[in-house]
Amino acid sequence: MTSLHGADTEAELLERVAAGDTAAFAEIYDRHSPTLYRLLLSHGSDGNDAERILQKTFLGLWFLAPRLRSSIPAREHLEHLLEQHHAGA
């Protein structure tokens, strides 16, 4: 899948998110939110908790993106953030 800007790698998307690109953020969300949501449900979260944790996770990605290494896939950053928010739920 290619985005509007032609960047389809995780590294390019993270770099664009770090620069404030909301379309790149939306693309990362679309790619990863369904899997992360299912992961939360499989670990015992109910639908409302899963949605709340998912929101916090992606909000964390948005604010931390300028400090994240784009050489690490977005999924790994998201899973780390997800674990932090799930543990604090």
N, C-alpha and C positions, 0 to 999 in steps of 0.2 A: 504494500500500500504506500503510495506517495502522497505527501501532504501538498498543500497549496504552494509551498516554497520549494518543492522538490526534495526536501530532506526527509529521508525515511529511516535513518539509523537512529538508534537510541542516543548516541553521543551528540548527533546534530540536534535532535529534539531537546535534550537537556541543555545544550548551549543556548538554544533559542529561548527556552523557558527562563534561563538565568538572565537573559536580556529583556525579559518581560513580555515575551510573545505568547499571548493567550491562545492562539490557534495551535501552537506546539503543545501547550499545556492540555488543551482539549484532546489532542491526538493521543497523548500519553494516557490521559484518563480513559478514553475510549478503548485503547489497547489493553489496559491493565485492570480497570475497575471490575469487570465481570468476574475475572479469576480471583481477585482479592476478596471480593464479596463472598463468593462461594467458599473460599478458604476460611473466612470468619465464621460462616454458618457451620462449616464442618468442625470447627473448634468450639462449638457450643454457644455462639452469640445468636441472639434472636434477631429478626429482621431490623428492628429499630436500632439496637446496639450496633449491628454490623454497619448500617448506614452512617451512624454517628462516628464510629471509628474510621470508616472509610473517608468521611469528610475531613476529619482531623489529619489523617494520613496525607491526603492530597494537598491540604492547606500547608502542612509541614513541608512537602516537596516544593511548593511554590515559593515559600519564604527561604528555604535552605538552598535552593537551586544555585544561586551565585557561589556558594561555598562547596558544592558537591563536585566530585571528580566525574567528568563526563565519560571517562574511560571505563567506569563501572556502569553496567546496564541500569536503566531506570528501575526495572523490576527489583533489582537487589536493594536499591535505595528505598523503594516503596515497602519491600518486605521488612526492612530494618525499622522503618518508621511505624509500620503496622504493628510489629511486635511491641514497640514501646507504648503505643496507644492502647493496644489490647491488654497489656499487662496492667495499665493504669485504669482500665475500665471498671 
